[in-house]
Amino acid sequence: MSTKPKPHPQQNHLLAALAPDVQARLFPHLELVPLPLRSLMYESGRTMRHVYFPTDAIVSLQYIMENGASTAILVVGNEGLLGISLFMGGQGTPSRSIVQSAGHAYRLPRPMVKEEFNRHGQLLLLMLRYTQALITQVAQTAVCNRHHSIDQQLCRWLLLSMDRLSHNQLTMTQEFIGNMLGVRREGVTQAALKLQQQGVISYSRGLIKVLDRDKLETLSCECYGVVKKETELLLPYLPQRQVITNVAAIPVVKLPTV
């Protein structure tokens, strides 16, 4: 029976892209953090103390309205990091960060991030390029939420999630998906049912499995392609994905769940 490989910093593509001398300065200060499903990483308005580099987890950044309604503005996975506010001059963020797909991340204390960032070297360049990729994702999400159907939004979100995982399935309730997309659960149910009937996904007891990625890309709006193209242009260190045509022991730290 095959076993899941142990987490390693280089499973995060941004960390893996760093030169050996930069890795030698940063890796000894990394802490391995398990990220259970729906665990809260950052709360809106609170001071950030770490930057997180996911290895096999996906984190959703959600904007929370005064009435409690929420919608996801972007997703972060092994392509980059969570906590850009720390090196952009801020101390917090107006969004809430919740684990969308369980896994692990390595976290780096704020002082170490700022020290390496202020060297004006490779980490500075990679983080700024990654920030531009996130801006593209946020902007395209806003356009998609305004102009495209729930069916297309669900396809886009599934594709973005799959790009950040090494497998083809997600553990996710329809209610949670609705909260991320900012739509009613009934709308998600209907959209997921259509995809099942077309043989694109299977869905059972909170487990979504993508069966036909090509068809999923066809059914999605152009927003996914825009984000994917810009991300690959800005982050050449990412492993080549399908073209859209159709160290030492590190201590483990637990996070609270919500």
N, C-alpha and C positions, 0 to 999 in steps of 0.2 A: 504494500500500500504506500503510495506517495505521500510525503508530508510537506506541509507548507514551509517554504524557506523562512529562516529567521530574519527579522527586519535588519536592515543595514542602511547606513546613511546614503550610500550610493544608489539605493532604490529610488531616491528622490532625484529627478533628472537635473535640477538646478545644482544641488550639492555635488552630483557626479561630474558636472561640467567645470567645477572649480579646479584650478591648477593645484598640484601637490603641495606647494608651499602654503596656499590659502587653506586647504584642507587640514594641514598640520596645525595651523593656528586655531581653527574652529572646531574640528571634530572632538578634541578632548573635552570640550565644554558642552557638547550635545547631551540631552537627556531623552531617553526613549519613553514615549507616552502612549499608553493604549487609549484609543478613542472609541468608546462604546457608542452604539447607535443612539442618536438624539442627545448626546452629551453636549453641554454648553461650554464653548471655549472662550468666547468674548461676549460680554453683555453690553448693550448700547450705553454709551456715556462713561463707562468705567475705564480706568487706567490700564493700559496693556503693559505687561511685564516680560513677555516673551514673543519671539517670532517662531512659528511652527512650519516645519517642512514635512508634509505628509509623504508616506511611502506607499501605503495601500488603502488609505482612507480618502473619502471625499467630504469636504466641508461646504455647507451652503451658507452664504451670507444673505441674511434676510432683513428687510426694512420693516419695522413694526410701527403701525399707525396708532394714534391715540385711542381708537376704539378696539384695539387688540388685533385687527386684521394685519396680515403679513404677506409679503411676496418676496421671492428670492431674486436677488439682483445679479448674482454670479455664483459659480462653483469653483472650488480650488481643490486640486489633487496633487499627484506626484510630479506634475509639470512645474510646480513653483512653490509658493509659500503663502502663509497667512500672517498678516500683521504689517502691511506696507505703511501704515500710519506711523510706526515707530521710526522709520528712516526717512519719512517725508516731513518730519517736523512736528507731528501731532503726538498726543499721548493716548488718545482713544478714538472711537469710531461711532457714528450714529446707527450702525447696523448691528445685528446680533448674529453670531456665528454658531451654527449647530451642525453636528456631525450627521451627514446624510447617508453615508455608507461606512460602516464600522471598519476599523483597522488600526494603524499606528501612525505616529508622527514623531519627528525629532524636534525638540524645542531648544532655542538658544536664548540666553538671557539678554535683555535689552542693552546693557553696557557693552557686551561683546559684539552685538550687531552694529551699534553705533561706532565702536572703535574700528572695526574692519571697514565699514562703510566710509568713514572719514579718511581712510588711506587713499581714497580716490583710485582704486584699482579695479580688479576684475569683478568683485562682488558688487560694487557700485554700478558698473555697466549692466550686469545681468539683472539686478533688481530694477533698474530704471526701465529696461526693455520689457521686463515682466509686467511692470506697472502699466506700461502703454498697452500691453495685451489685455490686461484686466479692464482698462478704460474702454477698449473696443467691445469687450464682452458686455459690460454694463450698458453701453449705448445701444448695442444691438438688441439686448434684452428689452429695453424700453420700447424700441420700435416694434419688436415682435409682439409684446403684450398689447400694444395699441392696435396693430393692423392685422394680426394673424389669428386663426382659429385656435381653439383649445387643442384640437387634434394636432395641428402643426406645432404648437408650443410643447406638447408632450413629446413629440418626436424629437424636437430640438434638444430638450432637456435629457432625454434618454441617450442621445448620441454624445452629448457633452460628457455625460457620466461614464459611458462606455470608454471614451478616449482616455479616461483617468483610472481605469481599472485593467487588471490583467486577465479578467474573466468576463463572462457575458451575462451576469445576473446581479440584481439588486434586491435587497430586503427592504421593502418600503410599503406602507399602507397607502391606500388611495386618499385617505384624509390628510396624511402628511404631504403627499404630492400636491393636493389641492392647496394646502397652506403655502407651499413653495411657489406655485404658479399664481397664487392669488385668485383662485376660482373655487366654485362650489364643488363639493365632493361628487355630486351627481354628474357634473360635466366631465370630471376625470374618469368616472365609471363608464360613461358612454364612449369616451375616446379610447380607453383601454380595451373595451369590448370590441370596437371596430378593428383595432390592431390584432386582437386575438382571432377574430373571424377571418382576417386576411392571412393568418399564419405568420405574422411578423413577430409577435411576442406570445409568451404564455404567462398567465398570472394566476397564482393560487396561494392563498393564505399569506399575503404580503410579499411573496417572492416573484419578482419580475425577471423573466429570462428572455433575452433577445434571440430569436430564431433566424431572422432574415435581415441582416444589417443593410444589404443593398436596397431592399424594399423600404426599410426605415428611412434611409437617406432620400429616397425618391419621394416619400410622403412628407418629409420635412420641408419647411420653407427655406428660403435662401439665407436666412439669418445664421443657420449653423455653418454653412459654407463660408460666409464672410468671416465669422469668428475663427474657424479652423485655419483658413488661409492666412489671416493676419497673425495668428499665434505661431504658426510654423515659420512665417517670414521673420518674426521678431525673435523667436527662440529656436535657432538652428540646432541647438543641442538636443532637441527632442528626437526620439527614435522615429524612423520613417513609418508612417501609418498608411493604411489603404487610401489611395486617391479617390476622391469623390467622383465617381462616374455613375452611376445609378445612385575590524578594529577591535578594539578591546571591549570588554563588557561595559555596558552603559546602564546606569540605574533607571528603573522603571518608576514613573510617577503617575498616580491615579487622578483622574479628573471627575468632578461631580456630574451626575446625570440629571436630566430634566424630563 
